Amino acid sequence: MIRFLLVLIMLAGTAGAVVAYGDPDQIARASHKVSHIFRAQAASPAPAVQIPRGQGGEFTLRAKINGVTAPMVIDTGATSVVLTWETARAIGLPLEMLEYDVDLETAGGHTKAARLTLDRLAVGKLVEKSVPALVVQRGQMKTNLLGMSFLDRLESWGVRADTLMLTGYPELQRSPRRARTAVD
């Protein structure tokens, strides 16, 4: 998709040069400059993670939350990432400042949770920043949930042959530029 847009922009730039200049030499220079700009950017492959289905039918993984490893279960029925109080404490989140004012229905029943934002949540090569999450009160859940507040940020996710595929968006990377000199 990104490459298609880049080609479309390049064509529009060249067409604009034809209209603006009308001079074949200037059109060639403009086309070359536009091509050079787009060659300077290259898309890296999209990061992807494969998670095998566990014996209980769930997809479990080890995520890094703010740099700390924590076990999680993929839960597409959870609107948000949900952390246990114990995991939030281990990560060093400010539990004493949280307000447990969000009503939450879990597999274990009704509970209260507190809203917060995780600085960084990584699942393998997939890294998201500023991820909305909830923390439940102490002892209310035994498992951290990787819910839709993370999954919605991915390009795609789906199950094939007992493997959950998570695919992020490719990142545009600039090629290294040469140093400018006073002559440039």
Secondary structure by P-SEA (a helix, b strand, c coil): caaaaaaaaaaaaaaaaaaacccaaaaaaaaaaaaaaaaacccccccccccccccccbbbbbbbcccbbbbbbbbcccccccccaaaaaaaccccccccccbbbbcccccbbbbbbbbcbbbccccccccccccccccccccccccccccccccccccccccbbbbbbbbbbbbcccccccccc
